[in-house]
């Protein structure tokens, strides 16, 4: 195979059924990618060869391959191996979501799970997770869409994939509450429940980490100052090595008890410091809206 692949960006999209692959394809098409949904994995090397031979007419391709391919899906590992033997670079984007979110999406759409033959929906989801374990481990990027709106997913993809067609390294920092569970796609999880909790001050109980009083309470603590200095030094040390290994995304999750005060403040602070270092950073406060709804 002629080696002109340097200008071709190959993005393989896979993951759990119901996790949002259709929305990803729609977004990537808007970004100029040539997209193929449910490509038989055995055709991957041939498709890449044809794209290379297009002499630049096709420079960004996004190919969806998942368990809908049935028995053909087992060919994916061999096809990826062939690309590697030909020294053709590719990236894998893996989409997942929590079981209860997938169940809700399937019931709302009234679509059947591709593995649902003689199985309950939850059994099909768990079987698919097991089938995709190895592929998930090979992914360059894992996105948990459980708490993402279509707009948020689109914004994330646009920040990750530049016009050049190569992925831009991005640090995604998420605040969360342990009482609601740890984000599934975390690379680094930092527990900040050791910091003094503003919740026990009646004046701050109904505020969030976006309010000035809470921000000052958390950041002015000597313990917080010592922690943030050490944590930022750790990230500063680790990030270049993640980039060296070919990762395009680092998911950092910062958790407190409820995801209302401390984790929100620390997420915004750490993000601000990393931006000053020149990194591309996205933030999301997964659980803070729960408290606004409960007021």
Helices and strands as residue ranges (DSSP letters): G 5-7, E 9-15, H 21-30, E 34-36, G 41-43, H 44-53, E 60-64, G 67-75, H 76-85, E 91-96, H 99-109, H 121-131, H 133-138, E 141-144, H 150-160, E 170-177, G 178-180, E 188-191, G 198-200, H 212-219, H 222-244, E 249-256, H 262-276, E 280-285, H 288-294
